[in-house]
Amino acid sequence: MPRLHLLLLLALLLPPAASAQASVDEEPPDTRSILERFASDYADDPMAQDIMFGIRVDDQYWHVVSERDDAGERRVHFHDGLPDEPTFYFTLSRETLDRLDAGDLSGITASGAATSAEKTPLDSEDMDGFERPDWAEWDPIIRPLIFHFWTRGTPEIVPFGVGHSRVIHGAPATGLYYFKDFRSAVYHIPPGIPDEVAPTITVPFPRLLIILEGSMQGHVGGNEFTAREGEMVLLPSSVPAWFNNDTDDAMLSLVWLMFGDGA
């Protein structure tokens, strides 16, 4: 099957998970300690929000409250269990948490999906009684939170090589940064991906492809094109676009930018 073919190609390109490379003599940190590190780092993040949310790792629950005190200092409190007040909570496995903790996988990449119905390694669910705002209000809350809470350090550094990717929209991708009306990612498209599973996307906002390495073939509407390293391709809004690796032996790597109302 084409998708299985793609996943096998990606498996050959990806290194073993960071947790699998740890010494067998090293005692792994407990889940609570890892989450506390993320919460502590978020307190020092200039982009931190006033927000309350839960976290479920496998079958364990915690919640985080981020707020400013009377002196204007950011405080991030970490508690066991879900809160009494209904909110949303992130869902992930311990394996995904280990990859986030090691910096092997970014939160944006772990949560990236081609459709809203797709389950992802880092997902979210709502507590009973919680009603999410409409997307125009929810988007500028949830996307920055995913990046800034699940990325530690100042400045926040995210690797975007193929080993840090997931298959999103038909090819290995690393999410860079999402904000209101803006998305960015790096795609790595190995040679040999069947044309029928290569990215084909129609969206109501422009896309800009900046080729870092390799060569692509594709078509925008009825217009065929090729583009190479050092070139960029502007794909207009609401026009069907398809592209794939144009070589038999080299990786195609490109920056993908989407912008405009609703991006």
C-alpha positions in Angstrom: 0.0 0.0 0.0 1.3 3.5 -0.7 1.1 4.8 2.8 2.9 1.7 4.2 5.6 2.3 1.5 6.0 5.9 2.8 6.1 4.8 6.5 8.8 2.2 5.7 10.9 4.8 3.9 10.5 7.2 6.9 11.5 4.4 9.3 14.7 3.9 7.4 15.5 7.6 7.7 14.7 8.1 11.4 17.2 7.4 14.1 16.2 5.3 17.2 14.3 7.3 19.8 16.4 9.1 22.3 15.1 7.1 25.2 16.2 3.8 23.5 19.8 5.2 23.3 20.0 5.8 27.0 22.3 3.7 29.1 20.6 0.6 30.5 22.3 1.6 33.9 20.6 5.0 33.9 17.5 5.3 35.9 14.9 7.1 33.8 13.2 10.1 35.5 9.6 9.6 36.6 6.8 11.2 34.6 6.0 13.8 37.2 9.6 15.1 37.3 9.6 15.5 33.5 6.4 17.5 33.5 7.6 19.6 36.4 10.6 20.6 34.3 8.3 21.7 31.5 6.1 23.7 33.9 9.2 25.3 35.6 10.6 26.4 32.3 7.3 27.8 31.1 7.3 30.2 34.1 10.4 31.8 32.6 9.0 32.0 29.1 8.3 35.6 27.9 5.5 34.2 25.8 3.7 32.3 28.6 -0.1 32.8 28.9 -2.5 33.1 31.9 -4.1 29.7 31.4 -5.1 26.5 33.2 -5.0 23.1 31.5 -4.6 19.4 32.2 -2.2 16.7 31.1 -2.8 13.0 30.8 0.2 10.8 30.2 -1.0 7.2 29.6 -3.5 6.8 32.6 -2.1 9.5 34.9 -3.4 13.0 35.2 -2.0 16.4 36.3 -2.9 20.0 35.7 -1.0 23.3 35.3 -2.1 26.8 36.3 -0.1 29.7 34.8 -0.8 33.2 36.2 0.8 36.4 37.4 0.9 37.3 41.0 0.1 40.7 42.5 3.7 41.8 41.8 3.3 40.9 38.1 5.6 37.9 38.4 4.8 34.8 36.4 3.9 31.7 38.6 3.3 28.3 37.1 1.8 25.8 39.6 1.9 22.1 38.9 -0.7 19.8 40.6 -1.7 16.1 40.7 -5.0 15.2 39.0 -7.4 17.2 36.9 -8.7 20.5 38.3 -12.2 21.0 39.7 -12.9 23.7 37.1 -13.6 22.2 33.6 -10.8 22.8 31.1 -9.0 20.9 28.3 -6.1 18.6 28.8 -3.2 17.3 26.6 -3.0 13.6 26.0 0.2 11.8 25.2 2.1 8.6 26.0 5.2 8.2 28.1 7.1 7.4 24.9 6.0 10.8 23.3 6.8 12.6 26.6 10.4 11.1 26.5 10.9 12.4 23.0 9.6 15.9 23.9 11.8 15.9 27.0 14.9 14.9 24.9 14.1 17.6 22.3 13.9 14.8 19.7 10.3 15.9 18.8 8.7 19.3 19.1 5.2 19.9 20.4 4.1 21.4 17.1 5.3 18.3 15.2 3.8 15.9 17.7 0.4 17.6 17.4 0.5 18.2 13.6 -2.4 16.6 11.6 -3.8 16.7 8.1 -7.4 16.9 9.5 -9.0 17.8 12.8 -10.2 14.2 13.2 -6.7 12.7 13.0 -5.3 11.4 16.3 -1.8 12.6 17.0 1.0 11.7 19.5 0.3 15.0 21.3 -3.5 15.6 21.3 -6.1 17.1 23.5 -9.5 16.3 25.0 -12.0 18.3 27.0 -13.3 17.8 30.5 -17.0 17.5 30.9 -18.5 20.9 31.0 -15.7 22.7 29.1 -16.7 24.4 25.9 -13.9 25.5 23.7 -14.2 29.0 22.1 -14.7 29.2 18.4 -11.5 28.7 16.3 -10.8 32.4 15.8 -10.4 32.7 19.6 -9.0 29.3 20.3 -6.3 29.3 17.6 -4.1 32.1 19.1 -4.4 30.3 22.5 -3.7 26.7 21.8 -1.0 26.9 19.1 1.4 29.2 21.0 0.8 27.1 24.1 1.8 23.9 22.4 5.0 25.4 21.2 6.0 27.3 24.3 5.0 24.8 27.0 6.4 21.8 25.3 9.7 23.5 24.2 12.2 24.3 26.9 15.1 26.8 27.0 15.7 30.5 26.2 15.9 30.9 23.3 13.7 28.0 22.3 15.6 25.9 19.8 13.9 23.2 17.7 15.8 20.8 15.4 14.1 20.2 12.0 16.1 17.4 10.4 14.3 14.4 9.0 15.0 12.5 12.2 12.7 14.9 14.0 9.8 14.6 11.6 6.4 12.9 11.4 4.3 12.1 8.3 1.9 15.1 7.9 0.0 15.8 4.7 1.7 12.9 3.0 5.4 13.5 3.7 7.8 13.8 6.7 7.5 17.2 8.2 8.7 19.1 11.3 6.4 21.9 12.6 8.3 25.1 13.2 6.0 27.8 14.6 2.2 28.3 14.4 0.5 31.6 15.3 -2.7 33.3 14.4 -3.0 33.2 10.6 0.5 31.8 10.2 2.0 28.3 10.0 5.5 27.1 9.2 7.1 23.7 8.7 10.0 22.0 7.1 9.3 19.1 4.8 11.7 16.3 3.9 10.5 14.2 0.9 12.7 11.2 0.2 13.0 9.8 -3.3 10.7 7.0 -4.2 7.5 8.3 -2.6 4.6 7.3 -5.0 3.0 10.3 -6.6 -0.4 9.3 -5.2 0.7 9.9 -1.6 2.8 13.0 -2.3 1.4 16.3 -0.8 -1.8 17.5 -2.6 -3.3 20.5 -0.7 -5.9 23.1 -1.5 -6.4 25.8 1.2 -7.9 29.3 1.2 -4.7 31.1 1.9 -1.3 31.4 0.1 1.6 29.0 0.6 5.3 29.8 0.0 7.7 26.9 -0.6 11.5 27.7 -0.1 13.6 24.8 -1.4 16.6 24.1 0.9 17.9 21.0 -0.9 17.0 18.9 -3.9 14.5 19.4 -6.7 10.7 19.2 -7.0 8.2 18.7 -9.7 4.5 19.5 -9.4 1.5 21.4 -10.7 -0.5 24.3 -9.6 -4.0 24.2 -11.1 -3.2 23.1 -14.6 0.3 24.5 -14.7 3.3 22.1 -14.4 6.5 23.3 -12.8 9.9 22.3 -11.6 11.9 24.1 -8.9 15.3 23.6 -7.3 17.5 24.4 -4.4 17.8 28.1 -3.9 14.4 28.9 -5.5 11.0 29.5 -4.0 7.5 28.7 -5.2 4.4 30.8 -4.4 1.2 28.7 -4.4 -2.0 30.9 -4.6 -4.9 30.5 -2.3 -7.7 28.1 -3.2 -5.8 26.6 -6.2 -5.1 22.8 -6.0 -1.4 22.2 -5.7 0.6 18.9 -5.9 4.4 18.3 -5.7 6.9 15.6 -5.2 10.6 14.8 -5.2 12.0 15.2 -8.7 15.0 12.9 -8.2 15.8 9.2 -7.8 18.5 9.5 -5.2 18.4 12.8 -3.2 16.2 14.2 -0.5 13.9 17.2 -1.2 13.9 19.5 1.8 11.8 22.7 1.8 10.4 25.4 4.2 6.6 25.6 4.0 5.0 28.9 5.0 1.2 29.4 5.1 -0.2 32.8 5.9 -3.4 34.9 5.7 -6.8 34.7 7.2 -7.5 31.3 8.6 -4.0 29.8 8.1 
